[in-house]
Amino acid sequence: MRLFGIRISPTLVILVGIVVAGVYLISNGVESPVRGLVSIGHGLIMTAGIWIGCMAIVQYLWKKFPWEFYPVKHLILEIVSITAWTILYSSILYLIEQKLRIFERTEDLFMEAFVTLLITYLITAIHELVFFYQQWKQNFSKSIRLEKDNIQAKYETLKTQINPHFLFNSLNSLTNLVDDNEQAVKYISDLSEFLRYMLSSRDKELVLVREEINLLDKYIHLQQSRFKNTLRIDVDVPEKFYHYAIPPLVLQMLVENSIKHNIISRDKPLRVTVKAGNGTLVVENNLQKKSGISSTGQGLRNISERYKLFTTREVKITETSAIFKVAIPLLTIEL
């Protein structure tokens, strides 16, 4: 059964409601069968309301402050929120019952409030156990899928791998051949460092923003050597953001995406900006799509999937008639 989009187990609600009523009847005695039925009805209403509230609070906290990243904050907010909801709901129900003279109480209010809180924490514990189990199943399935993808990726790498030493030695030799051309030397040097970074970071899960910005500078120089003034890439990421982390090569992939899918010409220059703010890095470009080229979106999906390994915050994609923008979360996980 669902109520306001929240899944509720009717059996558990009824059982807990009867327990609540039973505790009250044991502590106060049964004056009449009608009194007993009213107590059971009160217990069911009390339990259903608390159940819905607890479920909503647990769902929100799991989404906003998951245990694996914010354990202390999650626990404190959960205790405070659950207690506040229980007191508020119980007080409202008590006032309604007193106003309508449905269920008058003259004693043991403190004990009933105490028992109600214990029942509430029991309900919350049940919800948390359910969420932990669901999370474990998702992580287990994800682990199996990632292991399979990792094996496949390693196989593909082995099939296409070239000897890095041969590559860099060849680039160094090429640099010596064009020693009198500073622009060519700079290009080869940036290309060499770019390829070296790609090889060294391919096995890392996260890298510092500082490293990605340095790599992006090399990539920008390589691309502007090709496109000249028809391509403008502005990077505005203050050093205070350099200690954050992101998956490797993500910035370069997003800028490359902009170049790949947009017209770049004298009449239609492409402008790409990379900036930081509100806990994210944002890559934005003016939109002038190439005709006849359809995007599968696979690159952006891969980036989103990589982020799901580290945070519940999503990669946000915004597209209008004028701009295309991707905001990626900045992570604070220790490297």
Secondary structure, DSSP 8 states (H G I E B T S, - for coil): -EETTEE--HHHHHHHHHHHHHHHHHHH----HHHHHHHHHHHHHHHHHHHHHHHHHHHHHHHHS-TTT-HHHHHHHHHHHHHHHHHHHHHHHHHHHHHHTSS---S-HHHHHHHHHHHHHHHHHHHHHHHHHHHHHHHHHHHHHHHHHHHHHHHHHHHH---HHHHHHHHHHHHHHTTT-HHHHHHHHHHHHHHHHHHHHTT-S-EEHHHHHHHHHHHHHHHHHHHGGGEEEEEE--GGGTTSEE-TTHHHHHHHHHHHHB--SSSS-EEEEEEEETTEEEEEEE--B-TT-----HHHHHHHHHHTTT-S---EEEE-SSEEEEEEE-B----
